[in-house]
């Protein structure tokens, strides 16, 4: 009998906390007894370019890479990045999208237009689409930079990971000065759809 493997893609732009998010998810998976592999693609991260992390966990994982059409969940920190990586999602997969817009360089320079109604278009193709105002949650908790951890809360709820397991990972990986805000943001995200 083949064991269940969970494939999660975390997509965003530089500075949104995708790498911390992948480390939190990986830590939780390890603590739950899974074999875990993580791949991080930085691109032009320091200039607001794409950043992609792939987290795979299960009984035995041989490769950190998620192939097109194999992601169970895409956790998107920005709307355009959600659309950019959509072909990696499984047919019945779920996409969690932060309702945030970060203009890429071609848009900032006036050479391109930011696409309209991205989330609505994604919803036409992906039945399990959840749009989250994670940045607003994070701001309400004290810091917009905690949007990534609010999204971890939504993800944890969506795949049935107990909140205390994630809180333990956050306590281990987030610096003490930002811990309270991040724990609040996680809990607000976790209870958003429950």
C-alpha atoms as an extended CHARMM CRD file, in Angstrom:
* protein
*
       194  EXT
         1         1  UNK       CA              0.0000000000        0.0000000000        0.0000000000  PROA      1               0.0000000000
         2         2  UNK       CA              1.3970000000        3.3650000000       -1.0240000000  PROA      2               0.0000000000
         3         3  UNK       CA              1.5760000000        6.0010000000        1.6910000000  PROA      3               0.0000000000
         4         4  UNK       CA              0.0030000000        9.4020000000        1.2740000000  PROA      4               0.0000000000
         5         5  UNK       CA              2.3860000000       12.1890000000        0.2950000000  PROA      5               0.0000000000
         6         6  UNK       CA              1.4030000000       15.8240000000        0.8160000000  PROA      6               0.0000000000
         7         7  UNK       CA              2.8140000000       18.3570000000       -1.6510000000  PROA      7               0.0000000000
         8         8  UNK       CA              2.6080000000       22.0440000000       -0.7250000000  PROA      8               0.0000000000
         9         9  UNK       CA              3.8970000000       24.8990000000       -2.8960000000  PROA      9               0.0000000000
        10        10  UNK       CA              4.4400000000       28.2500000000       -1.2080000000  PROA      10              0.0000000000
        11        11  UNK       CA              4.6530000000       31.0950000000       -3.7230000000  PROA      11              0.0000000000
        12        12  UNK       CA              5.2010000000       34.7990000000       -3.3040000000  PROA      12              0.0000000000
        13        13  UNK       CA              7.7030000000       37.5630000000       -3.8430000000  PROA      13              0.0000000000
        14        14  UNK       CA             10.8600000000       38.4580000000       -1.9790000000  PROA      14              0.0000000000
        15        15  UNK       CA             10.3090000000       39.7290000000        1.5500000000  PROA      15              0.0000000000
        16        16  UNK       CA              6.9260000000       38.0800000000        2.1480000000  PROA      16              0.0000000000
        17        17  UNK       CA              8.1940000000       35.3070000000        4.4140000000  PROA      17              0.0000000000
        18        18  UNK       CA              7.8610000000       32.3170000000        2.0970000000  PROA      18              0.0000000000
        19        19  UNK       CA             11.0770000000       30.7590000000        3.3840000000  PROA      19              0.0000000000
        20        20  UNK       CA             10.0780000000       31.0330000000        7.0530000000  PROA      20              0.0000000000
        21        21  UNK       CA              6.7070000000       29.5600000000        6.1300000000  PROA      21              0.0000000000
        22        22  UNK       CA              8.3040000000       26.5300000000        4.4690000000  PROA      22              0.0000000000
        23        23  UNK       CA             10.4760000000       25.9960000000        7.5480000000  PROA      23              0.0000000000
        24        24  UNK       CA              7.4520000000       26.1420000000        9.8690000000  PROA      24              0.0000000000
        25        25  UNK       CA              5.5250000000       23.6200000000        7.7540000000  PROA      25              0.0000000000
        26        26  UNK       CA              8.5620000000       21.3350000000        7.4770000000  PROA      26              0.0000000000
        27        27  UNK       CA              9.1770000000       21.4880000000       11.2410000000  PROA      27              0.0000000000
        28        28  UNK       CA              5.5570000000       20.5650000000       11.9750000000  PROA      28              0.0000000000
        29        29  UNK       CA              5.7250000000       17.6530000000        9.5260000000  PROA      29              0.0000000000
        30        30  UNK       CA              8.9630000000       16.3580000000       11.1040000000  PROA      30              0.0000000000
        31        31  UNK       CA              7.4700000000       16.7040000000       14.5990000000  PROA      31              0.0000000000
        32        32  UNK       CA              4.4950000000       14.6370000000       13.3960000000  PROA      32              0.0000000000
        33        33  UNK       CA              6.8450000000       11.8280000000       12.3220000000  PROA      33              0.0000000000
        34        34  UNK       CA              6.9130000000       12.4190000000        8.5620000000  PROA      34              0.0000000000
        35        35  UNK       CA              9.8500000000       12.2440000000        6.1900000000  PROA      35              0.0000000000
        36        36  UNK       CA             10.2010000000       15.7790000000        4.7860000000  PROA      36              0.0000000000
        37        37  UNK       CA             11.9500000000       17.3450000000        1.8130000000  PROA      37              0.0000000000
        38        38  UNK       CA             12.0810000000       21.0940000000        1.1210000000  PROA      38              0.0000000000
        39        39  UNK       CA             13.1680000000       22.9650000000       -2.0000000000  PROA      39              0.0000000000
        40        40  UNK       CA             13.5520000000       26.7310000000       -2.1510000000  PROA      40              0.0000000000
        41        41  UNK       CA             13.8600000000       28.7680000000       -5.3460000000  PROA      41              0.0000000000
        42        42  UNK       CA             14.8420000000       32.3640000000       -4.6760000000  PROA      42              0.0000000000
        43        43  UNK       CA             14.8840000000       33.9790000000       -8.1170000000  PROA      43              0.0000000000
        44        44  UNK       CA             15.2330000000       37.7590000000       -7.8630000000  PROA      44              0.0000000000
        45        45  UNK       CA             13.9620000000       37.7140000000       -4.2960000000  PROA      45              0.0000000000
        46        46  UNK       CA             15.7460000000       40.8660000000       -3.1820000000  PROA      46              0.0000000000
        47        47  UNK       CA             14.1040000000       42.8600000000       -5.9810000000  PROA      47              0.0000000000
        48        48  UNK       CA             10.5670000000       41.6800000000       -5.3970000000  PROA      48              0.0000000000
        49        49  UNK       CA             10.9150000000       38.7020000000       -7.7440000000  PROA      49              0.0000000000
        50        50  UNK       CA              9.2900000000       35.2910000000       -7.3950000000  PROA      50              0.0000000000
        51        51  UNK       CA             10.1540000000       33.0760000000       -4.4660000000  PROA      51              0.0000000000
        52        52  UNK       CA              8.9150000000       29.4890000000       -4.4410000000  PROA      52              0.0000000000
        53        53  UNK       CA              9.2540000000       26.9090000000       -1.6980000000  PROA      53              0.0000000000
        54        54  UNK       CA              8.1550000000       23.3310000000       -2.0860000000  PROA      54              0.0000000000
        55        55  UNK       CA              7.4420000000       21.1760000000        0.9630000000  PROA      55              0.0000000000
        56        56  UNK       CA              6.7740000000       17.4650000000        0.5300000000  PROA      56              0.0000000000
        57        57  UNK       CA              6.0560000000       15.1500000000        3.4330000000  PROA      57              0.0000000000
        58        58  UNK       CA              4.8750000000       11.5950000000        3.9850000000  PROA      58              0.0000000000
        59        59  UNK       CA              6.2020000000        8.1920000000        4.9990000000  PROA      59              0.0000000000
        60        60  UNK       CA              9.1920000000        8.2980000000        2.6140000000  PROA      60              0.0000000000
        61        61  UNK       CA             10.0170000000       11.2220000000        0.3220000000  PROA      61              0.0000000000
        62        62  UNK       CA             12.7450000000       10.7970000000       -2.2850000000  PROA      62              0.0000000000
        63        63  UNK       CA             12.7120000000       14.1750000000       -4.0500000000  PROA      63              0.0000000000
        64        64  UNK       CA             12.0260000000       17.7350000000       -2.8660000000  PROA      64              0.0000000000
        65        65  UNK       CA             10.6170000000       18.7650000000       -6.2400000000  PROA      65              0.0000000000
        66        66  UNK       CA              6.8910000000       18.9590000000       -6.9790000000  PROA      66              0.0000000000
        67        67  UNK       CA              6.0750000000       18.2670000000      -10.6200000000  PROA      67              0.0000000000
        68        68  UNK       CA              3.4490000000       20.1720000000      -12.5880000000  PROA      68              0.0000000000
        69        69  UNK       CA              0.0040000000       18.8990000000      -11.6820000000  PROA      69              0.0000000000
        70        70  UNK       CA              1.1550000000       17.3170000000       -8.3860000000  PROA      70              0.0000000000
        71        71  UNK       CA              0.6970000000       20.0510000000       -5.7450000000  PROA      71              0.0000000000
        72        72  UNK       CA             -2.0710000000       19.2710000000       -3.2560000000  PROA      72              0.0000000000
        73        73  UNK       CA             -2.0650000000       22.8810000000       -2.0670000000  PROA      73              0.0000000000
        74        74  UNK       CA             -0.6670000000       26.1490000000       -3.3310000000  PROA      74              0.0000000000
        75        75  UNK       CA             -0.2270000000       28.7180000000       -0.5900000000  PROA      75              0.0000000000
        76        76  UNK       CA              0.0180000000       32.0320000000       -2.4780000000  PROA      76              0.0000000000
        77        77  UNK       CA              1.1610000000       35.2000000000       -0.7230000000  PROA      77              0.0000000000
        78        78  UNK       CA              0.2520000000       37.3520000000       -3.7300000000  PROA      78              0.0000000000
        79        79  UNK       CA             -2.4670000000       37.1190000000       -6.4060000000  PROA      79              0.0000000000
        80        80  UNK       CA             -0.3190000000       37.2190000000       -9.5390000000  PROA      80              0.0000000000
        81        81  UNK       CA              2.0150000000       34.5720000000       -8.1090000000  PROA      81              0.0000000000
        82        82  UNK       CA             -1.0430000000       32.3670000000       -7.4990000000  PROA      82              0.0000000000
        83        83  UNK       CA             -1.8870000000       32.5480000000      -11.2020000000  PROA      83              0.0000000000
        84        84  UNK       CA              1.7290000000       32.0880000000      -12.2870000000  PROA      84              0.0000000000
        85        85  UNK       CA              2.0820000000       28.7170000000      -10.5130000000  PROA      85              0.0000000000
        86        86  UNK       CA             -1.4460000000       27.3880000000      -11.0430000000  PROA      86              0.0000000000
        87        87  UNK       CA             -0.4020000000       24.6400000000      -13.4630000000  PROA      87              0.0000000000
        88        88  UNK       CA              1.4100000000       22.8980000000      -10.5840000000  PROA      88              0.0000000000
        89        89  UNK       CA             -1.8720000000       22.2960000000       -8.7410000000  PROA      89              0.0000000000
        90        90  UNK       CA             -3.5570000000       18.8610000000       -8.8420000000  PROA      90              0.0000000000
        91        91  UNK       CA             -6.9010000000       18.6460000000      -10.5710000000  PROA      91              0.0000000000
        92        92  UNK       CA             -8.7370000000       18.5190000000       -7.2120000000  PROA      92              0.0000000000
        93        93  UNK       CA             -6.1510000000       20.5900000000       -5.3330000000  PROA      93              0.0000000000
        94        94  UNK       CA             -6.7040000000       23.6130000000       -3.1080000000  PROA      94              0.0000000000
        95        95  UNK       CA             -5.3010000000       27.1010000000       -3.4860000000  PROA      95              0.0000000000
        96        96  UNK       CA             -5.1450000000       29.5790000000       -0.6020000000  PROA      96              0.0000000000
        97        97  UNK       CA             -4.5380000000       33.1290000000       -1.8490000000  PROA      97              0.0000000000
        98        98  UNK       CA             -3.6190000000       36.2170000000        0.1160000000  PROA      98              0.0000000000
        99        99  UNK       CA             -5.5960000000       39.0920000000       -1.3780000000  PROA      99              0.0000000000
       100       100  UNK       CA             -2.4380000000       41.1550000000       -1.7790000000  PROA      100             0.0000000000
       101       101  UNK       CA             -1.0270000000       42.8410000000       -4.8510000000  PROA      101             0.0000000000
       102       102  UNK       CA              2.6890000000       43.3740000000       -5.3740000000  PROA      102             0.0000000000
       103       103  UNK       CA              3.4680000000       44.9470000000       -8.7250000000  PROA      103             0.0000000000
       104       104  UNK       CA              6.3230000000       43.2310000000      -10.5850000000  PROA      104             0.0000000000
       105       105  UNK       CA              8.9960000000       45.3430000000      -12.3000000000  PROA      105             0.0000000000
       106       106  UNK       CA              7.2930000000       45.4040000000      -15.7440000000  PROA      106             0.0000000000
       107       107  UNK       CA              4.1340000000       46.8160000000      -14.1160000000  PROA      107             0.0000000000
       108       108  UNK       CA              6.0890000000       49.3430000000      -12.0380000000  PROA      108             0.0000000000
       109       109  UNK       CA              7.9540000000       50.5330000000      -15.1410000000  PROA      109             0.0000000000
       110       110  UNK       CA              4.7230000000       50.8920000000      -17.1210000000  PROA      110             0.0000000000
       111       111  UNK       CA              5.6440000000       48.1750000000      -19.6580000000  PROA      111             0.0000000000
       112       112  UNK       CA              2.8210000000       45.8710000000      -18.5230000000  PROA      112             0.0000000000
       113       113  UNK       CA             -0.5440000000       46.0480000000      -16.7770000000  PROA      113             0.0000000000
       114       114  UNK       CA             -1.4150000000       44.1140000000      -13.6490000000  PROA      114             0.0000000000
       115       115  UNK       CA             -4.1240000000       41.5980000000      -14.6580000000  PROA      115             0.0000000000
       116       116  UNK       CA             -7.6330000000       42.3290000000      -13.4100000000  PROA      116             0.0000000000
       117       117  UNK       CA             -9.8480000000       39.8680000000      -11.5350000000  PROA      117             0.0000000000
       118       118  UNK       CA             -7.0820000000       37.2970000000      -11.0320000000  PROA      118             0.0000000000
       119       119  UNK       CA             -8.7630000000       35.5500000000       -8.1070000000  PROA      119             0.0000000000
       120       120  UNK       CA            -12.1300000000       35.3750000000       -9.8970000000  PROA      120             0.0000000000
       121       121  UNK       CA            -10.4270000000       33.7730000000      -12.9040000000  PROA      121             0.0000000000
       122       122  UNK       CA             -8.6610000000       31.2420000000      -10.6620000000  PROA      122             0.0000000000
       123       123  UNK       CA            -11.9710000000       30.3950000000       -8.9710000000  PROA      123             0.0000000000
       124       124  UNK       CA            -13.4000000000       29.5060000000      -12.4040000000  PROA      124             0.0000000000
       125       125  UNK       CA            -10.7530000000       26.7660000000      -12.7110000000  PROA      125             0.0000000000
       126       126  UNK       CA            -10.1770000000       25.7000000000       -9.0960000000  PROA      126             0.0000000000
       127       127  UNK       CA            -13.2260000000       24.7730000000       -7.0220000000  PROA      127             0.0000000000
       128       128  UNK       CA            -11.2250000000       24.7540000000       -3.7760000000  PROA      128             0.0000000000
       129       129  UNK       CA            -10.0720000000       28.3710000000       -3.8430000000  PROA      129             0.0000000000
       130       130  UNK       CA             -9.9470000000       30.3570000000       -0.6300000000  PROA      130             0.0000000000
       131       131  UNK       CA             -9.1600000000       34.0630000000       -0.7240000000  PROA      131             0.0000000000
       132       132  UNK       CA             -7.7620000000       35.4350000000        2.5260000000  PROA      132             0.0000000000
       133       133  UNK       CA             -7.0920000000       38.9950000000        3.6350000000  PROA      133             0.0000000000
       134       134  UNK       CA             -3.9850000000       37.7950000000        5.4650000000  PROA      134             0.0000000000
       135       135  UNK       CA             -2.2660000000       41.1730000000        5.3080000000  PROA      135             0.0000000000
       136       136  UNK       CA             -5.2630000000       42.8060000000        7.0190000000  PROA      136             0.0000000000
       137       137  UNK       CA             -5.1890000000       40.0920000000        9.7030000000  PROA      137             0.0000000000
       138       138  UNK       CA             -1.4830000000       40.6830000000       10.2470000000  PROA      138             0.0000000000
       139       139  UNK       CA             -1.9110000000       44.4680000000       10.4540000000  PROA      139             0.0000000000
       140       140  UNK       CA             -4.6800000000       43.9980000000       13.0360000000  PROA      140             0.0000000000
       141       141  UNK       CA             -2.2880000000       41.7970000000       15.0380000000  PROA      141             0.0000000000
       142       142  UNK       CA              0.4320000000       44.4450000000       14.9590000000  PROA      142             0.0000000000
       143       143  UNK       CA              2.6380000000       43.8920000000       11.8950000000  PROA      143             0.0000000000
       144       144  UNK       CA              1.8490000000       43.3950000000        8.1830000000  PROA      144             0.0000000000
       145       145  UNK       CA              4.8800000000       41.0930000000        7.9170000000  PROA      145             0.0000000000
       146       146  UNK       CA              2.9980000000       38.4090000000        9.8810000000  PROA      146             0.0000000000
       147       147  UNK       CA              0.6720000000       37.7930000000        6.8960000000  PROA      147             0.0000000000
       148       148  UNK       CA              2.6640000000       34.6620000000        6.0970000000  PROA      148             0.0000000000
       149       149  UNK       CA              1.9010000000       33.1730000000        9.5120000000  PROA      149             0.0000000000
       150       150  UNK       CA             -1.7870000000       34.0890000000        9.1720000000  PROA      150             0.0000000000
       151       151  UNK       CA             -1.7290000000       32.0480000000        5.9510000000  PROA      151             0.0000000000
       152       152  UNK       CA             -0.0460000000       29.1880000000        7.8170000000  PROA      152             0.0000000000
       153       153  UNK       CA             -3.0520000000       29.3030000000       10.1420000000  PROA      153             0.0000000000
       154       154  UNK       CA             -5.4650000000       28.9360000000        7.2190000000  PROA      154             0.0000000000
       155       155  UNK       CA             -3.3330000000       26.1330000000        5.7540000000  PROA      155             0.0000000000
       156       156  UNK       CA             -3.2090000000       24.2960000000        9.0890000000  PROA      156             0.0000000000
       157       157  UNK       CA             -6.9890000000       24.4790000000        9.3930000000  PROA      157             0.0000000000
       158       158  UNK       CA             -7.4110000000       23.3390000000        5.7610000000  PROA      158             0.0000000000
       159       159  UNK       CA             -5.2880000000       20.1910000000        6.1290000000  PROA      159             0.0000000000
       160       160  UNK       CA             -6.2530000000       19.3860000000        9.7090000000  PROA      160             0.0000000000
       161       161  UNK       CA             -3.0060000000       20.0480000000       11.5700000000  PROA      161             0.0000000000
       162       162  UNK       CA             -3.6040000000       20.7170000000       15.2800000000  PROA      162             0.0000000000
       163       163  UNK       CA             -2.9320000000       24.3570000000       16.1880000000  PROA      163             0.0000000000
       164       164  UNK       CA             -0.6300000000       23.4750000000       19.0910000000  PROA      164             0.0000000000
       165       165  UNK       CA              1.7830000000       21.6200000000       16.7660000000  PROA      165             0.0000000000
       166       166  UNK       CA              2.1350000000       24.7310000000       14.6020000000  PROA      166             0.0000000000
       167       167  UNK       CA              2.3940000000       27.0520000000       17.5980000000  PROA      167             0.0000000000
       168       168  UNK       CA              5.3320000000       24.9770000000       18.8840000000  PROA      168             0.0000000000
       169       169  UNK       CA              7.1250000000       25.3260000000       15.5290000000  PROA      169             0.0000000000
       170       170  UNK       CA              6.4540000000       29.0800000000       15.4600000000  PROA      170             0.0000000000
       171       171  UNK       CA              7.8730000000       29.4110000000       18.9890000000  PROA      171             0.0000000000
       172       172  UNK       CA             11.0200000000       27.6210000000       17.8570000000  PROA      172             0.0000000000
       173       173  UNK       CA             11.5400000000       29.4560000000       14.5540000000  PROA      173             0.0000000000
       174       174  UNK       CA             10.2720000000       33.0240000000       15.0420000000  PROA      174             0.0000000000
       175       175  UNK       CA             12.4870000000       35.5310000000       16.9000000000  PROA      175             0.0000000000
       176       176  UNK       CA             11.2660000000       36.3740000000       20.4190000000  PROA      176             0.0000000000
       177       177  UNK       CA             10.5710000000       40.0410000000       19.5820000000  PROA      177             0.0000000000
       178       178  UNK       CA              8.0530000000       39.0270000000       16.8830000000  PROA      178             0.0000000000
       179       179  UNK       CA              6.6310000000       35.9470000000       18.5820000000  PROA      179             0.0000000000
       180       180  UNK       CA              3.4370000000       37.3610000000       20.1560000000  PROA      180             0.0000000000
       181       181  UNK       CA              2.3190000000       39.0630000000       16.9310000000  PROA      181             0.0000000000
       182       182  UNK       CA              3.0190000000       35.9200000000       14.9010000000  PROA      182             0.0000000000
       183       183  UNK       CA              1.1350000000       33.6580000000       17.3170000000  PROA      183             0.0000000000
       184       184  UNK       CA             -1.8570000000       36.0180000000       17.2060000000  PROA      184             0.0000000000
       185       185  UNK       CA             -1.7420000000       36.1510000000       13.3950000000  PROA      185             0.0000000000
       186       186  UNK       CA             -1.5310000000       32.3470000000       13.1970000000  PROA      186             0.0000000000
       187       187  UNK       CA             -4.5580000000       31.9110000000       15.4790000000  PROA      187             0.0000000000
       188       188  UNK       CA             -6.6080000000       34.4960000000       13.5860000000  PROA      188             0.0000000000
       189       189  UNK       CA             -5.8400000000       32.6800000000       10.3250000000  PROA      189             0.0000000000
       190       190  UNK       CA             -6.5760000000       29.2880000000       11.8610000000  PROA      190             0.0000000000
       191       191  UNK       CA            -10.0410000000       30.2500000000       13.0230000000  PROA      191             0.0000000000
       192       192  UNK       CA            -10.9390000000       32.2340000000        9.8880000000  PROA      192             0.0000000000
       193       193  UNK       CA            -12.8420000000       29.4230000000        8.1550000000  PROA      193             0.0000000000
       194       194  UNK       CA            -13.5490000000       27.1530000000       11.1160000000  PROA      194             0.0000000000
